[in-house]
Amino acid sequence: MKKYVFYDSESIDIKHKYSFTFGYVVTDEKFNVIMPREDIVFNPDIPKQDWDWWAYRNMLIESYPQKQILSAKTFPHFYKKISKLFQGDDVICIGFEINEDVKYLLSNCERYNLEPINFKYVDLREILRYLTGKKPNSLSYEYIRYLHVPDYRAHRSDVDAGMTMLVLKEALRKSKKTLDDILKDKEDLLGECNGFCYGFKNNIFDIKNPRESSHENVGGIRARKLKEGKEDWILRGSVNNIMFTRFLDYVQPVNEIEQFLKGKKVNFSLNYEMYHYQNMLKLIQIITDAGGTYVKKGSLADIFVKNYEESFDEEGNPKPCTRYNNVMRAIEQDGKGIEILEFDEFLAMFNLDREKLDAMPQLDIEYLKEKKYFRAG
């Protein structure tokens, strides 16, 4: 008889390395419950300054009061109970975006010099992708979609484990398939923990030799690092995007120049802004020095600066600037009095050209990484 261990974990570690919960439910292959839902909470044993306070206050505080977390025993106290769940060759573990939860579990083992817990596992997201041919949404969304009832609205590990079980059960029922059928047809959907290594075929992670993190902590926010060749891009969720937004919030005049932009709002083509982080910082400072304000929405601007170079998509086709299109719509349909300038025209107002702009010293805004510059929302 197969045994399915559905589990989920939560982390308040700012580096997202360790967990403080292990919520689970155990069933047989027909989804008969063998062990009912349980949420094991253990003390994360990390200094409070290393907590991810944004995640805790916004997602976890209602389910896990600080007093409960801090008064709990540490992971080694629950190690035998958790490892016993995975004993046997008939065990398959199932989770939603499960690689992160597996990492937490093995990292906790390594941290306390405990033997790694080895097991085979599948990711519900990939099972749903296999069955539907579409990229799945969040667990809550898929729960509502398959069960046609509201989700539990509780960010708890045992609740997420239970929802994972019910979604898989219903998805298999609708497709008239079993999990064994799917894994026989597509073996690479089965992941494995082997020692402190874990992952799926051709994508194995090693707890003892971790890959360089793709994220960075920016004053309490977990932000994406930019890949090689994209270091000057401003992408959603990236370090540059956070720093760019903070600079807009806190920029102050530093040079005394003629105030010919006093009271004016300025916006640049998205096709320029997105790919010129360093130059945009310089331009925002120049605009501020001249009494103006840089805004991120073109239709709110008094002056819109068009991109001087054409952008292309991945297939080499010209990529229009959506921001410019919105500005033109605001002018033609809403009667907005937005002045449109070419990029070179705007630079000439400051006795600059492209070469001089590139040659200007980069601005040092590292101070904005401090937590005190964080603004919620």
C-alpha positions, -999 to +999 in steps of 0.1 A: +000+000+000+013+034-010+015+061+017+012+098+007+027+123+031+013+158+023+033+185+041+040+222+041+064+244+061+066+281+070+097+302+075+104+335+093+141+334+086+150+364+065+174+343+044+146+317+039+169+288+049+152+273+080+115+266+088+097+267+121+067+246+112+059+212+098+022+207+089+011+174+075-016+149+068-010+112+057-033+092+034-032+060+014-033+061-024-071+063-023-068+094+000-082+076+030-067+095+060-042+074+079-029+101+102-050+133+106-038+168+100-013+181+125+008+213+127+042+209+145+056+242+156+092+245+168+113+274+179+132+287+149+162+294+172+173+325+153+179+361+166+149+383+163+168+407+140+170+379+115+133+374+113+114+382+081+092+407+099+073+417+068+062+381+061+054+374+097+033+405+102+015+402+069+009+365+066+018+345+098+010+365+129-027+354+132-018+317+129+014+317+149+016+342+178+051+350+188+046+335+223+037+301+207+068+302+185+093+313+211+080+289+238+081+259+215+109+233+216+135+233+189+135+210+158+156+182+173+128+174+198+105+166+168+131+150+145+122+114+153+085+120+149+089+137+116+115+113+102+092+083+111+065+097+087+088+091+058+100+055+067+093+029+041+098+024+003+061+029-003+062+066+008+057+095-016+057+130-002+035+156-019+036+194-016+029+226-034+062+242-047+077+215-025+114+221-033+114+250-008+099+229+019+124+201+013+152+226+015+139+238+049+137+202+062+172+192+052+186+226+063+171+220+098+187+185+098+221+199+089+219+227+114+216+204+143+239+177+129+210+152+124+209+126+097+191+138+065+156+124+060+155+107+026+123+102+006+107+106-029+084+135-036+063+152-062+052+188-067+014+193-070+021+223-093+038+201-118+011+175-116-015+201-124+006+215-152+009+179-166-029+174-164-040+207-178-012+219-199-014+253-182+007+270-155-010+266-121-019+296-099-015+297-061-026+269-039-056+289-026-067+297-062-064+260-073-083+249-041-112+272-050-110+261-086-112+224-079-133+223-048-156+252-056-156+264-020-137+293-004-103+285+009-095+283+046-081+319+047-055+307+072-017+307+065-010+275+084+012+246+074-013+219+082-041+238+064-019+241+033-011+204+035-048+195+037-056+218+008-028+201-012-043+167-005-078+177-016-067+194-048-047+164-059-076+141-050-100+161-071-076+167-100-070+130-103-107+122-101-115+146-129-087+133-151-095+097-143-059+090-136-039+078-106-006+093-094+011+061-104-003+064-140+012+099-142+046+090-127+049+060-151+042+082-180+065+110-169+092+098-145+110+131-141+080+144-121+094+123-092+119+141-071+142+126-045+161+135-013+194+116-012+216+126+017+217+164+017+210+165-020+175+170-034+156+179-065+143+166-098+161+152-128+188+175-141+181+201-114+197+189-081+205+211-051+230+204-024+225+217+011+262+212+019+273+232-012+245+257-018+242+276-050+248+313-049+215+329-038+195+345-065+180+369-039+193+397-016+179+412+015+173+449+009+163+465+042+138+439+052+126+430+016+137+399-003+147+411-038+159+393-069+194+398-080+198+406-117+214+381-140+246+388-160+239+412-188+208+427-170+227+445-142+213+479-154+177+468-158+148+478-136+127+446-133+098+440-110+109+424-077+146+431-083+171+449-062+172+478-088+135+482-087+134+485-049+163+510-049+148+530-078+115+533-059+132+543-027+152+569-045+121+584-058+107+586-023+137+601-007+156+621-034+164+657-024+180+686-043+218+686-040+228+712-067+217+748-070+206+752-107+179+772-125+144+761-114+130+757-149+111+725-140+096+740-108+063+723-102+066+701-133+061+663-133+084+644-157+081+609-170+103+589-194+095+562-219+093+528-203+116+515-230+143+538-217+136+537-179+135+499-177+170+493-192+190+523-179+189+521-141+221+541-134+212+569-159+177+571-146+191+578-111+212+606-125+182+620-145+159+619-114+185+638-094+189+664-122+151+668-125+148+672-087+176+698-087+157+718-113+126+719-091+107+690-109+094+656-098+098+623-115+065+603-117+062+567-128+029+571-146+030+589-180-006+602-179+002+621-147+032+639-162+035+675-175+065+665-197+069+631-213+104+622-227+103+598-256+129+571-260+156+578-286+162+541-294+139+514-305+134+483-283+129+448-296+113+416-282+130+382-279+121+374-315+136+407-328+103+425-335+100+462-327+085+466-292+062+496-288+063+516-256+031+510-237+037+541-216+040+563-247+007+549-260-010+557-227+003+592-228-010+597-264-044+584-253-044+608-224-037+637-248-061+627-276-090+613-256-088+631-222-074+664-234-043+662-211-018+690-217+013+668-217+044+682-235+063+656-254+100+660-258+126+639-277+153+624-254+180+646-269+158+677-265+154+671-228+191+665-223+199+697-241+180+716-215+208+707-191+236+712-216+240+674-218+240+648-245+240+610-243+278+607-240+280+633-212+251+616-194+269+582-196+301+598-184+286+614-153+296+596-120+272+570-108+251+579-077+259+560-045+225+552-030+235+522-009+223+539+022+187+533+010+192+495+017+188+503+054+155+491+069+145+526+080+139+535+043+113+507+039+078+520+032+049+495+032+027+495+002 
